[in-house]
C-alpha cells in the first residue's frame, strides 16, 4: 500500500466527482505534475514536515497500487536519496481501499497509523 494525506473536504469532493487532483498541502496535480504519496515508513515524517499547521480536518488515504489507472513512479526529490511514490494523473477513488481519520495527540502532532 501507499499513502496520501488529504484534506477531508477535498477528498469528499473527489468521491463526488470521481477524481482527486490535489498533489500536496498547497499544490494541485496541474501545478506539480503528479500527486505526492508515501510508503508506510514515510508518512509520519511527511505529516510532521508539511501538515502540522493545517487547520482543516485531514485523512489518510490508503491506496492500493494494483488499483491505480495512472502511472506510479518512485522518485527521489532533489537533494534526497530517499524515493517517494508519485502518481502521474488524477487519483480514482476506486484505488483507495481505506480512509483513516488523522487525529492529533496532546501536543498537536498528527497521529499516523499505517
Protein Blocks (a to p, Z undefined) as FASTA:
>chain_A
ZZddddfklmmmmmmnopacbfblmbcfklnopacdddfklmmmmmmmmmmmpmbdcddd
dddfklpcbdcdddddehiabdcdddebdddfklpmbdcdddddfkopacddZZ
